[in-house]
Amino acid sequence: MTAELAGILFLSLKIAFAAMLVTLPVSFGLAWVLARMRFPGKVLLDGIVHLPLVLPPVVTGWLLLLAFAPAGPAGRVLQDWFGTGVMFRWTGAAIAAGVMALPLMVRALRLSIESVDQRLEQAARTLGASRARTFRTIILPLSLPGILAGSVLGFARALGEFGATITFVSNVPGETQTLPLAIYSALQLPDGDRAVLQLAAISIALSLGALVMSEWLARRAGRGLHVL
């Protein structure tokens, strides 16, 4: 493996991991709200959460561009409060990847939360356990395999993100050029077949491994809940 290829791989893994890590608490919060709460506008919230699944990725990237550009609302906050921005930086690529991974993570986490028998929670509350203790000792352990499966699935989706990333933060070698963007760049070169083959093989191996792990975790969660 060449130094250039190793750099692309490391950057891709860093961006995907950061996207998954930052998106996880947001995904869990949204999944909890959608799974356990009833309120007006719940269907609308569910639609907004899953919108990146059906929108063209370039539209999602364009919306991120409007939001995080220096004159955009989020970009202005970042500049005024922290003196930084995310345009043409790996942090921006992580934001794009996280937004695209969010719907899959929310769906997996929501199913995991809904599969926990609420009678166990009610019994714990009846015995005097607080909401925080019930969450920590019952809900979280029972839904943990599903949370891990959703996280791995989100990581795989972030790893394969292309359209929103290239629209939002462009294709900057060493900064925002992940595996999919590197494959796109190599396809434009007359002698880029070998690089495409190497990059595609790595992408397939990583994505397949993540999918297999996610399925294994999901099946393990199903067996555990079946036993309970």
N, C-alpha and C positions, 0 to 999 in steps of 0.2 A: 504494500500500500504506500503510495507516494505521500509526501508531506502535505501537498495540496488536497488530496482526497481525505486524508486524516483530519485536516482542518475543517473541511466541509462537514464531515461526519460529526466531529465534536461540536461544531456550531449548531447543527441540526438537533442533536441530542440535548444540548443546553437549552435551546429555544423551546423544544417540545416539553422538556421537564419543567421549565419555568412556567410555561403556559398551563400545564396540568396542575402544578402546585398552587398557582394564583387562582385558577378557576375553581378548584375543588371546594373551598368554603362557600363561594357564591353558588355553585351548583347544589351543594347540600342544602343551603338555606332555601333556594327556590324549590328544590325537590320536597323539602319538608312542608313548605307552604302549600304546594300543589297537592301533596298527599294527605295532609291532615287538617287543612283549614277550609272553611266555606265562607265565601264573601262575594259580593257583586264584582263582576269583572274578572273572575277567575279564568274563564274561558279565553278572554282577551289576553291575560298574562301568559297563559299556556301557549297561545298562538305567537306572541312576541318572542317567548323563549325559544320556540322551535323554528322561528322565521329563517335563521341562517341555513337550515336544512333545505329550504325550497327556493330561497333567493339565489340568483346568480352570484357566485363569490365576488365578482368584480363590483357588484352593487354594494355588498357588505364592505369591501375595501374602500369604496368611494365614500360611504357613510363614515367610516373610521377616519378617512382623510379629512372630511369636513369637521369632524369632532376634535381631532388631535392636531390639526394644522396650527401654526402659531396664532392665527386669528380666530381659531375655533374655540368653543367654550372649554373643552377639556385641555386643549393645548395652552390656552391663556392661563388656566389655573396652574398647570405644571410649571410654566415659565415664571409666573408671579410668585408662587409659593416655594418652589424648589429650584428655580433657576435652571431648568433643564427641559428637554423635550424628547420625543420618541421618534421623530421623523428620520428615516434612513438609518435607524439604529436597530440593534438586535432586540431591544426591549419592545420596539414597535412591532417587530415580527412576532414576538411572543404574545402581544396583545391580539394581533390578527388571528394567530393560531388558537388562542384561548377562546375567542369569540366563536370560531368555527367549531371548536370541540364542545362548547357549552351544551348544546341541545342533546348530544349523545350522552354526556355525563349526567345531565339532569334526568333523562329518561331512565338510565340504569339505576341511579340513586333513588328515584321515586319508586320504582318497582321494588327495590330492596326495602325501603321504609314501609311501603304498603303491605309487604309480606310478613311484617312483624305483627303478631297477634296482639291487638289492643287490650285484650282481657288480661294479659300479663302486666301491662302498664297499670290498668285499673286495680289489679290485685296489689301491686306494689304501692300505689297511692293509698289504698285502703289500709295497708299495714303501716302507714306513716311516712313513707319515702317521699322526699321532695321531688319536684319536677326535674331538677338538675341531677339528683341521684338516680332517678328512674331512667333518665336519658343515658347517664354514664354507665349504669350497671345492667341495663336491659336492652334499650333500643340500639345503642352504639355497638355492643358486642354481637347482637343478632344480625345487624345489618352490615357489619364490617366486611364480610366477603363480597357482598354486592358493591360496597363502596370501593373496595380495591379493584373489582372487575370494571366498574365504571371509570376509575382513574386510569387503568391500563388502556381501556378503549379510547378515552380522551387523549392519552399520550400518543396512541397510534394515529388518531385523526389529526392531531397537531403536527405530527411528524410528516404527514402527507399533504399538508396545506400548501396551496399554490396561489390560487386566483386572488384571494383577499390580500395576501402578503405582497405580491408583486404590484398590486394596485396601490396599496397603502404605503409601503416603505421601499418599493422598487427592488432591483436585483443588484445589490452591492456586494461584490466579492469580499469575503472576510468579515462582513458585518450583518448582512441580511440574506446572503445566498445559502439557502438550505439545500437539501438533496433534490427536491423537485425543481427548484430554480436552477440548480447546477445542471440537471438533466436538460432543461429547456435551453440553457446557454450552449451546452455541448451539441445539441441537435442543430444549432445554427452554424456549426463549424463543418467544413468539408471532411476533415479527418477526425471527427468527434465520435465515431462509432464505438471505439474501444472505451472511451470515457463514459459514454452512455450505458454501455453494457455493464461496466463496473458499478456505476452509480445505481442503475436499475436493480442489479443483483442485491446490493446492500439494502436498498429500499424494500424489496420484496421480502428479504430475510427478516428485517426488523419488523415490518408490518405483520407478517405471518406469525412471527414469534409472539407479538403483542396480542394478536387475535386469539391464538391458542391459549395463552395465559389467561386472557379475559374469560374465555369460554370455560376453562377449567375452574376458575374462581366462581363463576356463576353457577356451575353445576355443584360445586362444593357447598355454596350457599343454599341451593335448593335441597340438597341431601340433609343439611343441618336442620333446616326448617321443617322438613318432612319428619325427622326424628322427633323434634319437639312437638 
